[in-house]
Amino acid sequence: MNASAVAAVSPCWSCKGPVATRALFCSVCGAVQGPGAIDHYSRLGMTPSFDIDQDQLQTQYFGFQRRLHPDRFAAKSAREKALSQSQATALNEAYETLKDPLKRAAYLLGLLGHPVDLTACGTINDRELLMEQMEKREALSEATTPEQVAKLAMENESEVIACQCHISAAFNSGNLDEASHLSIRLKYLVKLAEEARSKKSRITRLP
């Protein structure tokens, strides 16, 4: 899927010459192109995988964005300005998705035909996961000092890292059901981390 998306071509809006779907500019006339209908990995020149090189991701993203800086289009037509902005927006979306482990896992599952809805709110169907989260939230609610909250946050962070490793192993073994289940667990671990940071901030501000 990735290779075919990259190899696909369409005519340049300006000169009608062939342009690769993921290209920012026409190689014939140099005109900026609109964002093609390709996946986030292809847009940033990355191989579809949960395990990605964050340095490479940043290098790709910032390299593309420099070429789309508004100053480069100050003297261009309104259409070219609009197309460059559309490209920049598409690159931002791809980057924000792929740099975040939780968003990346959900996106990759969708690409592989095994979508998981991480935005849904409601009852946790997995009893084991439900009990785990209830215990963690109870411990956080009972914490009364910054030190206690920090200790819980550190323990949770270790579990976040471990969960990401397990998601990687699930993807690498082709076990998408397990990757989906672990992604849901990661969602709640990340949410707990946010709640711990918020509580620590509140406690620290108290007289």
TORNU-484252 format. One line per field, with one value per residue: x, y, z of N, C-alpha, C in turn; residue in three letters. Coordinates in nm, 4 decimals. Layout:
residues N
n_x (X	...)
n_y (Y	...)
n_z (Z	...)
ca_x (X	...)
ca_y (Y	...)
ca_z (Z	...)
c_x (X	...)
c_y (Y	...)
c_z (Z	...)
rest (Ala	...)
end
This chain:
residues 207
n_x (0.0835	0.1901	0.4039	0.2723	0.1228	0.3169	0.4277	0.2242	0.0991	-0.0088	-0.1540	0.0118	-0.1314	-0.0633	0.1191	0.0448	0.2142	0.3568	0.3244	0.4433	0.2420	0.3061	0.4695	0.5854	0.6280	0.6026	0.8091	0.8583	0.7642	0.7948	0.5898	0.4045	0.2248	-0.1017	-0.1895	-0.1609	-0.3843	-0.2819	-0.1368	-0.0287	0.2304	0.3462	0.3341	0.5285	0.7478	0.8072	0.8368	0.5565	0.5019	0.4921	0.7157	0.9185	1.1777	1.2318	1.4000	1.4477	1.1867	1.1382	1.3351	1.2487	0.9953	1.0451	1.2139	1.0469	0.8589	1.0109	1.0445	0.7968	0.7552	0.5847	0.7144	0.8431	0.6457	0.5485	0.5412	0.3912	0.1028	-0.2451	-0.3549	-0.1339	-0.0384	-0.2489	-0.2400	0.0117	-0.0322	-0.2227	-0.0711	0.1118	-0.0606	-0.1509	0.0908	0.1442	-0.0638	-0.0003	0.2492	0.1894	0.0315	0.1980	0.4125	0.3183	0.2814	0.0344	-0.1593	-0.0328	-0.0388	-0.3160	-0.3693	-0.2126	-0.3312	-0.5765	-0.4901	-0.4144	-0.6492	-0.7813	-0.9431	-0.9489	-1.1357	-1.0396	-1.1479	-1.3893	-1.6074	-1.7002	-1.8136	-1.5582	-1.5021	-1.3334	-1.2762	-1.0480	-0.8848	-1.0528	-1.0593	-0.7912	-0.7627	-0.9443	-0.8228	-0.5847	-0.6800	-0.8050	-0.5872	-0.4567	-0.6434	-0.6341	-0.3846	-0.2029	0.0112	0.2689	0.4851	0.3807	0.2056	0.3913	0.5341	0.3400	0.3006	0.5485	0.5542	0.3397	0.4361	0.6388	0.4832	0.3537	0.5650	0.6341	0.3967	0.3945	0.6107	0.5052	0.2978	0.4448	0.5650	0.3371	0.2436	0.4653	0.4494	0.2222	-0.0151	-0.2915	-0.5236	-0.4302	-0.2655	-0.4576	-0.6045	-0.4042	-0.3549	-0.5840	-0.5522	-0.3207	-0.4251	-0.5740	-0.3714	-0.2183	-0.4047	-0.4295	-0.1764	-0.1873	-0.3808	-0.2463	-0.0349	-0.1833	-0.3014	-0.0736	0.0210	-0.1862	-0.1754	0.0788	0.0507	-0.1010	-0.1290)
n_y (-0.1202	0.1236	0.1565	0.1663	0.3945	0.5901	0.5620	0.6381	0.8719	1.2009	1.4596	1.7753	2.0729	2.3080	2.2832	2.0440	1.8300	1.5095	1.4240	1.2937	1.1399	1.2022	1.4201	1.7515	1.9570	2.0238	1.8517	1.9368	2.2066	2.3285	2.4192	2.4422	2.1706	2.0371	1.8543	1.5062	1.2197	1.0297	0.8036	0.8845	0.7926	0.7597	1.0241	1.1441	1.0075	0.7688	0.4261	0.2174	0.1361	0.0486	0.0918	0.3549	0.5782	0.8468	1.0662	1.0592	1.0994	1.3633	1.4974	1.4542	1.5778	1.8532	1.9217	1.9120	2.1061	2.3403	2.3911	2.4743	2.7142	3.0174	3.2560	3.1848	3.1912	3.4401	3.6073	3.4643	3.3293	3.3482	3.0963	2.9250	2.9929	2.9018	2.6255	2.5583	2.6030	2.4081	2.1792	2.2096	2.1867	1.9216	1.7867	1.8597	1.7281	1.4609	1.4406	1.5010	1.2837	1.0570	1.0962	1.0528	0.7830	0.6531	0.7612	0.6856	0.4052	0.3567	0.4665	0.3077	0.0599	0.1108	0.1468	-0.1094	-0.2384	-0.2955	-0.1331	0.0713	0.2327	0.4951	0.7183	0.6786	0.7018	0.5594	0.2548	0.0287	-0.2649	-0.4779	-0.6658	-0.7082	-0.4921	-0.2876	-0.3208	-0.2740	-0.0031	0.1180	0.0686	0.2125	0.4756	0.5080	0.4986	0.7290	0.9232	0.9088	0.9983	1.2510	1.4221	1.5963	1.4265	1.1677	1.1629	1.1971	0.9585	0.7688	0.8592	0.8071	0.5275	0.4734	0.5798	0.4003	0.1794	0.2745	0.2867	0.0154	-0.0890	0.0224	-0.1144	-0.3712	-0.3335	-0.2859	-0.5391	-0.6904	-0.5873	-0.6527	-0.9290	-0.9685	-0.9809	-0.8368	-0.8105	-0.8207	-0.5962	-0.4001	-0.4293	-0.3647	-0.1037	0.0254	-0.0058	0.1493	0.3972	0.4558	0.4527	0.6705	0.8722	0.8616	0.9469	1.2134	1.3055	1.2691	1.4531	1.6876	1.6822	1.6867	1.9402	2.0970	2.0324	2.1214	2.3957	2.4583	2.6285)
n_z (0.0000	0.0844	-0.0977	-0.3474	-0.3158	-0.3036	-0.5558	-0.7265	-0.9656	-1.0648	-1.2709	-1.2891	-1.1661	-1.2826	-1.5114	-1.6154	-1.6185	-1.5112	-1.1682	-0.8682	-0.6175	-0.3477	-0.3756	-0.3098	-0.4860	-0.8393	-1.0597	-1.3110	-1.3681	-1.1254	-0.9624	-0.6567	-0.5138	-0.4298	-0.1291	-0.1673	-0.1724	0.0437	0.2890	0.6278	0.6802	0.4247	0.3424	0.4953	0.4215	0.5551	0.6692	0.7117	1.0373	1.3860	1.5322	1.5076	1.3997	1.5871	1.5505	1.2758	1.1896	1.2779	1.1316	0.8664	0.8755	0.9532	0.7482	0.5200	0.5982	0.6059	0.3372	0.2760	0.3955	0.4668	0.3809	0.1488	-0.0334	-0.0592	-0.2821	-0.4557	-0.6355	-0.5245	-0.5299	-0.5161	-0.2638	-0.1079	-0.1654	-0.0641	0.2045	0.2533	0.2124	0.4233	0.6421	0.6128	0.6512	0.9143	1.0483	0.9915	1.1174	1.3899	1.4486	1.4056	1.5796	1.8308	2.0427	2.1144	1.9362	1.7030	1.7160	1.7016	1.4513	1.2808	1.3216	1.2007	0.9357	0.8793	0.8601	1.0957	1.2823	1.5817	1.8267	1.9988	2.0988	2.2092	2.4871	2.7988	2.9544	3.0547	2.8922	2.9408	3.2150	3.3741	3.3020	3.3817	3.6634	3.7207	3.6474	3.8219	4.0686	4.0392	4.0117	4.2539	4.4265	4.3431	4.4104	4.6838	4.7444	4.9084	4.9151	4.7247	4.6871	4.7145	4.4975	4.2926	4.3126	4.2377	3.9795	3.8610	3.8739	3.7075	3.4688	3.4086	3.3476	3.1233	2.9390	2.9305	2.8284	2.5732	2.4636	2.4592	2.2800	2.0485	2.0181	1.9702	1.7251	1.5659	1.5666	1.4334	1.5686	1.5801	1.7293	1.9915	1.9858	1.9564	2.1969	2.3835	2.3085	2.3915	2.6660	2.6969	2.6411	2.8746	3.0640	2.9828	3.0198	3.2982	3.3689	3.2908	3.4696	3.7091	3.6826	3.6818	3.9388	4.1026	4.0443	4.1473	4.4221	4.4861	4.4673	4.6850	5.0017)
ca_x (0.0000	0.2771	0.4803	0.1853	0.0824	0.4293	0.4527	0.1136	0.1231	-0.1245	-0.1056	0.0334	-0.2408	-0.0111	0.1741	-0.0110	0.3174	0.3355	0.3732	0.4222	0.1363	0.3579	0.5590	0.5413	0.6388	0.6131	0.9493	0.8662	0.7529	0.8284	0.4731	0.3648	0.1076	-0.1873	-0.1577	-0.2235	-0.4602	-0.1906	-0.1334	0.0666	0.3665	0.3926	0.3496	0.6534	0.8565	0.8380	0.7820	0.4492	0.5446	0.4758	0.8504	0.9743	1.2909	1.1799	1.4908	1.4187	1.0557	1.1541	1.4135	1.1604	0.8886	1.0957	1.2685	0.9337	0.7951	1.0958	1.0195	0.6628	0.7462	0.5085	0.8015	0.8774	0.5302	0.5000	0.5178	0.3201	-0.0409	-0.3309	-0.3730	-0.0134	-0.0352	-0.3486	-0.1910	0.1235	-0.0900	-0.2868	0.0380	0.1646	-0.1611	-0.1472	0.2154	0.1264	-0.1510	0.0764	0.3545	0.1278	-0.0188	0.3040	0.5067	0.2525	0.2659	-0.1054	-0.2217	0.0329	-0.0906	-0.4531	-0.3654	-0.1578	-0.4355	-0.6719	-0.4285	-0.4068	-0.7846	-0.8246	-0.9605	-0.9830	-1.1882	-0.9838	-1.2198	-1.5146	-1.6137	-1.8015	-1.7707	-1.4501	-1.5564	-1.2349	-1.2851	-0.9134	-0.8434	-1.1391	-1.0124	-0.6609	-0.7808	-1.0116	-0.7230	-0.4912	-0.7475	-0.8273	-0.4579	-0.4289	-0.7366	-0.5955	-0.2544	-0.2245	0.1324	0.3342	0.5741	0.2971	0.1582	0.5076	0.5661	0.2401	0.3246	0.6661	0.5126	0.2539	0.5205	0.7052	0.3840	0.3324	0.6770	0.6211	0.2816	0.4384	0.6953	0.4170	0.2276	0.5423	0.5779	0.2116	0.2458	0.5716	0.4077	0.0989	-0.1305	-0.3589	-0.6189	-0.3542	-0.2229	-0.5765	-0.6319	-0.2994	-0.3712	-0.6888	-0.4889	-0.2305	-0.5097	-0.6073	-0.2476	-0.1831	-0.5015	-0.3931	-0.0556	-0.2328	-0.4503	-0.1441	0.0339	-0.2764	-0.3163	0.0521	0.0255	-0.2817	-0.1254	0.1989	0.0088	-0.1709	-0.0444)
ca_y (0.0000	0.2385	0.1711	0.2069	0.5332	0.6755	0.5500	0.6957	1.0061	1.2762	1.5741	1.9034	2.1658	2.4226	2.2501	1.9134	1.7272	1.4060	1.4562	1.1857	1.1747	1.2611	1.5317	1.8856	2.0444	1.9622	1.8454	1.9981	2.3535	2.3775	2.4698	2.3659	2.0871	2.0110	1.7257	1.3902	1.1311	0.9235	0.7860	0.9699	0.7403	0.7940	1.1697	1.1832	0.9229	0.6688	0.2924	0.1901	0.0516	0.1139	0.1320	0.4527	0.6573	0.9811	1.1641	1.0592	1.1611	1.5081	1.5459	1.4552	1.6773	1.9901	1.9442	1.9449	2.2301	2.4534	2.4182	2.5313	2.8349	3.1246	3.3546	3.1361	3.2073	3.5784	3.6686	3.3682	3.3516	3.3079	2.9508	2.8599	3.0145	2.8121	2.4884	2.5396	2.5937	2.2764	2.0821	2.2261	2.1329	1.7754	1.7419	1.8754	1.6202	1.3366	1.4448	1.4935	1.1469	0.9563	1.1167	1.0118	0.6371	0.6112	0.7968	0.6058	0.2687	0.3563	0.4948	0.1906	-0.0429	0.1469	0.1190	-0.2545	-0.2924	-0.3399	-0.0051	0.0745	0.3649	0.5415	0.8393	0.6384	0.7108	0.4688	0.1443	-0.0574	-0.4004	-0.5723	-0.6593	-0.6942	-0.3544	-0.2047	-0.3291	-0.2077	0.1421	0.1587	0.0676	0.3223	0.6015	0.5148	0.5338	0.8687	1.0076	0.9054	1.0646	1.3850	1.5039	1.5924	1.3100	1.0504	1.1707	1.1759	0.8154	0.7023	0.9007	0.7341	0.3881	0.4722	0.6042	0.2727	0.0937	0.3306	0.2423	-0.1297	-0.1126	0.0553	-0.2263	-0.4837	-0.2999	-0.3098	-0.6845	-0.7396	-0.5512	-0.7286	-1.0684	-0.9710	-1.0024	-0.7079	-0.8098	-0.7851	-0.4570	-0.3192	-0.4363	-0.2906	0.0381	0.0745	0.0061	0.2635	0.5169	0.4833	0.4841	0.8079	0.9594	0.8654	1.0296	1.3523	1.3355	1.2780	1.5823	1.7922	1.6784	1.7313	2.0855	2.1557	2.0143	2.2051	2.5357	2.4792	2.6894)
ca_z (0.0000	0.0923	-0.2202	-0.4568	-0.2937	-0.3393	-0.6987	-0.8020	-1.0190	-1.1115	-1.3482	-1.2222	-1.1939	-1.3577	-1.6428	-1.6532	-1.6165	-1.4089	-1.0337	-0.7719	-0.5224	-0.2240	-0.4061	-0.2719	-0.6021	-0.9713	-1.1037	-1.4441	-1.3631	-0.9920	-0.8893	-0.5387	-0.5380	-0.3153	-0.0638	-0.2284	-0.0841	0.0855	0.4332	0.6994	0.6657	0.2910	0.3338	0.5598	0.3733	0.6571	0.6491	0.8080	1.1487	1.5160	1.5730	1.4153	1.4463	1.6125	1.4899	1.1326	1.1731	1.2917	1.0186	0.7498	0.8930	0.9485	0.6142	0.4328	0.6394	0.5648	0.1952	0.2638	0.4789	0.3999	0.3178	0.0153	-0.1224	-0.0443	-0.4136	-0.5389	-0.6532	-0.4134	-0.5375	-0.4660	-0.1192	-0.0487	-0.1783	0.0288	0.3378	0.2622	0.2304	0.5590	0.7339	0.6005	0.7135	1.0590	1.0950	0.9843	1.2198	1.5229	1.4658	1.4116	1.6906	1.9546	2.0387	2.1190	1.8082	1.5990	1.7244	1.6503	1.3075	1.2123	1.3251	1.0964	0.8053	0.8625	0.8539	1.2285	1.3531	1.7234	1.8587	2.1253	2.1408	2.2742	2.6323	2.8523	3.0391	3.0071	2.8829	2.9928	3.3615	3.4321	3.2795	3.4651	3.8011	3.7264	3.6431	3.9452	4.1751	4.0176	4.0390	4.3981	4.4863	4.3113	4.4860	4.8244	4.7602	4.9639	4.9054	4.5928	4.6813	4.6898	4.3592	4.2061	4.3157	4.1542	3.8410	3.8134	3.8523	3.5886	3.3520	3.3781	3.2831	2.9895	2.8555	2.9123	2.7409	2.4370	2.4191	2.4306	2.1551	1.9424	1.9995	1.9112	1.5826	1.4993	1.5544	1.3544	1.6566	1.5826	1.8408	2.1110	1.9688	1.9819	2.3407	2.4538	2.2764	2.4813	2.7990	2.6917	2.6484	3.0142	3.1345	2.9446	3.0868	3.4391	3.3790	3.2828	3.5948	3.8136	3.6658	3.7225	4.0843	4.1633	4.0286	4.2412	4.5591	4.5020	4.4806	4.8112	5.1053)
c_x (0.0869	0.3500	0.3940	0.1426	0.1927	0.4489	0.3442	0.1475	-0.0087	-0.0725	-0.0911	-0.0793	-0.1961	0.0334	0.1227	0.0930	0.2934	0.3994	0.3429	0.3241	0.1892	0.4494	0.4998	0.5363	0.6458	0.7581	0.9686	0.8660	0.7832	0.7119	0.4415	0.2353	0.0220	-0.1519	-0.2329	-0.2972	-0.3750	-0.1893	-0.0221	0.2106	0.4246	0.4201	0.4838	0.7706	0.9012	0.7764	0.6732	0.4938	0.5128	0.6102	0.9072	1.0896	1.2427	1.2690	1.4664	1.2853	1.0659	1.2298	1.3273	1.0587	0.9416	1.1581	1.1599	0.8746	0.8789	1.0694	0.8828	0.6455	0.6763	0.5955	0.8383	0.7647	0.4718	0.4648	0.4405	0.1712	-0.1194	-0.3484	-0.2524	0.0001	-0.1301	-0.3004	-0.0768	0.0727	-0.1573	-0.1825	0.0912	0.0692	-0.1595	-0.0217	0.2062	0.0450	-0.0760	0.1797	0.2963	0.0755	0.0946	0.4004	0.4502	0.2250	0.1208	-0.1759	-0.1643	-0.0208	-0.2302	-0.4551	-0.3171	-0.2589	-0.5405	-0.6181	-0.4293	-0.5446	-0.8370	-0.8454	-0.9970	-1.0255	-1.1383	-1.0545	-1.3470	-1.5034	-1.7211	-1.7391	-1.6582	-1.5013	-1.4641	-1.2324	-1.1487	-0.8639	-0.9249	-1.0896	-0.8785	-0.6773	-0.8509	-0.9125	-0.6263	-0.5550	-0.7780	-0.6990	-0.4257	-0.5182	-0.6978	-0.4601	-0.2762	-0.1019	0.1916	0.4221	0.4958	0.2474	0.2729	0.5443	0.4689	0.2632	0.4432	0.6317	0.4281	0.3352	0.5941	0.6096	0.3506	0.4397	0.6674	0.5072	0.3172	0.5259	0.6102	0.3363	0.3194	0.5548	0.4537	0.2063	0.3475	0.5360	0.2783	-0.0263	-0.2040	-0.4644	-0.5489	-0.3079	-0.3382	-0.6073	-0.5310	-0.3088	-0.4777	-0.6332	-0.3976	-0.3078	-0.5377	-0.4842	-0.2043	-0.2765	-0.4682	-0.2698	-0.0928	-0.3006	-0.3503	-0.0691	-0.0540	-0.2898	-0.1897	0.0632	-0.0674	-0.2298	-0.0077	0.1603	-0.0599	-0.0769	-0.0015)
c_y (0.1250	0.2637	0.2198	0.3510	0.6278	0.6771	0.6172	0.8366	1.0689	1.3979	1.6996	1.9988	2.2813	2.3868	2.1173	1.8023	1.6274	1.4435	1.3385	1.2318	1.2431	1.3805	1.6647	1.9783	1.9632	1.9654	1.9095	2.1503	2.4122	2.4284	2.3812	2.2906	2.0764	1.8773	1.6101	1.3066	1.0100	0.9149	0.8698	0.9229	0.7793	0.9438	1.2153	1.0935	0.8187	0.5342	0.2665	0.0902	0.1244	0.1653	0.2288	0.5275	0.8017	1.0896	1.1749	1.1275	1.3128	1.5672	1.5570	1.5687	1.8201	2.0231	1.9835	2.0808	2.3529	2.4915	2.4828	2.6588	2.9467	3.2282	3.3144	3.1603	3.3484	3.6414	3.5758	3.4026	3.3039	3.1562	2.8780	2.8773	2.9176	2.6666	2.4612	2.5267	2.4587	2.1671	2.0884	2.1666	1.9802	1.7181	1.7520	1.7607	1.4874	1.3304	1.4283	1.3531	1.0488	0.9756	1.0681	0.8606	0.5902	0.6400	0.7119	0.4635	0.2607	0.3776	0.3728	0.0771	-0.0160	0.1169	-0.0304	-0.3205	-0.3445	-0.2161	-0.0216	0.2178	0.4069	0.6667	0.8047	0.6485	0.6146	0.3580	0.0654	-0.2011	-0.5065	-0.5614	-0.6390	-0.5509	-0.2595	-0.2040	-0.2578	-0.0564	0.1940	0.1670	0.1847	0.4572	0.6193	0.5565	0.6806	0.9618	1.0153	0.9722	1.2095	1.4749	1.4950	1.4688	1.1818	1.0475	1.1417	1.0282	0.7373	0.7344	0.8258	0.5881	0.3762	0.4922	0.4772	0.1786	0.1436	0.2798	0.0931	-0.1623	-0.0836	-0.0558	-0.3470	-0.4595	-0.3259	-0.4588	-0.7422	-0.7084	-0.6377	-0.8754	-1.0826	-0.9949	-0.8690	-0.6985	-0.7658	-0.6400	-0.3621	-0.3133	-0.3528	-0.1405	0.1012	0.0907	0.1276	0.3946	0.5539	0.5139	0.6285	0.9073	0.9719	0.9531	1.1781	1.3949	1.3503	1.4103	1.6971	1.7980	1.7269	1.8829	2.1534	2.1485	2.1075	2.3504	2.5644	2.5382	2.5878)
c_z (0.0000	-0.0385	-0.3344	-0.4427	-0.3366	-0.4907	-0.7829	-0.8474	-1.0615	-1.1865	-1.2629	-1.2614	-1.2837	-1.4991	-1.6975	-1.6609	-1.5048	-1.2756	-0.9415	-0.6640	-0.3981	-0.2488	-0.3613	-0.3930	-0.7312	-1.0155	-1.2405	-1.4360	-1.2261	-0.9098	-0.7684	-0.5693	-0.4128	-0.2535	-0.1283	-0.1253	-0.0476	0.2375	0.4961	0.6831	0.5301	0.2804	0.3911	0.5203	0.4737	0.6199	0.7524	0.9146	1.2786	1.5645	1.4706	1.4817	1.4630	1.5517	1.3395	1.1047	1.1803	1.1733	0.8934	0.7598	0.8783	0.8135	0.5155	0.4681	0.6032	0.4203	0.1728	0.3469	0.4016	0.3284	0.1749	-0.0852	-0.1170	-0.1782	-0.5072	-0.5482	-0.5317	-0.4121	-0.4803	-0.3151	-0.0491	-0.0529	-0.0812	0.1714	0.3584	0.2831	0.3732	0.6620	0.7322	0.6664	0.8655	1.1168	1.0972	1.0962	1.3600	1.5510	1.4885	1.5280	1.8228	1.9506	2.0356	1.9871	1.6954	1.5977	1.6642	1.4997	1.2299	1.2118	1.2179	0.9575	0.7747	0.8637	0.9854	1.3164	1.5001	1.7549	1.9962	2.1765	2.2168	2.4261	2.6823	2.9331	2.9734	3.0083	2.9429	3.1462	3.4262	3.4192	3.3676	3.6098	3.8179	3.7343	3.7682	4.0610	4.1617	4.0508	4.1877	4.4694	4.4622	4.3929	4.6333	4.8501	4.8041	4.9554	4.7645	4.5772	4.6512	4.5453	4.2623	4.1992	4.2273	4.0070	3.7811	3.7854	3.7256	3.4615	3.3105	3.3058	3.1421	2.8944	2.8267	2.8162	2.5951	2.3798	2.3815	2.3027	2.0363	1.9121	1.9329	1.7614	1.5077	1.4800	1.4738	1.4368	1.6747	1.6924	1.9694	2.1034	1.9991	2.1313	2.4190	2.4272	2.3653	2.6226	2.8044	2.7016	2.7932	3.0984	3.1064	3.0137	3.2349	3.4609	3.3762	3.4126	3.7099	3.8049	3.7151	3.8747	4.1528	4.1558	4.1286	4.3847	4.5847	4.5257	4.6134	4.9162	5.2107)
rest (Met	Asn	Ala	Ser	Ala	Val	Ala	Ala	Val	Ser	Pro	Cys	Trp	Ser	Cys	Lys	Gly	Pro	Val	Ala	Thr	Arg	Ala	Leu	Phe	Cys	Ser	Val	Cys	Gly	Ala	Val	Gln	Gly	Pro	Gly	Ala	Ile	Asp	His	Tyr	Ser	Arg	Leu	Gly	Met	Thr	Pro	Ser	Phe	Asp	Ile	Asp	Gln	Asp	Gln	Leu	Gln	Thr	Gln	Tyr	Phe	Gly	Phe	Gln	Arg	Arg	Leu	His	Pro	Asp	Arg	Phe	Ala	Ala	Lys	Ser	Ala	Arg	Glu	Lys	Ala	Leu	Ser	Gln	Ser	Gln	Ala	Thr	Ala	Leu	Asn	Glu	Ala	Tyr	Glu	Thr	Leu	Lys	Asp	Pro	Leu	Lys	Arg	Ala	Ala	Tyr	Leu	Leu	Gly	Leu	Leu	Gly	His	Pro	Val	Asp	Leu	Thr	Ala	Cys	Gly	Thr	Ile	Asn	Asp	Arg	Glu	Leu	Leu	Met	Glu	Gln	Met	Glu	Lys	Arg	Glu	Ala	Leu	Ser	Glu	Ala	Thr	Thr	Pro	Glu	Gln	Val	Ala	Lys	Leu	Ala	Met	Glu	Asn	Glu	Ser	Glu	Val	Ile	Ala	Cys	Gln	Cys	His	Ile	Ser	Ala	Ala	Phe	Asn	Ser	Gly	Asn	Leu	Asp	Glu	Ala	Ser	His	Leu	Ser	Ile	Arg	Leu	Lys	Tyr	Leu	Val	Lys	Leu	Ala	Glu	Glu	Ala	Arg	Ser	Lys	Lys	Ser	Arg	Ile	Thr	Arg	Leu	Pro)
end
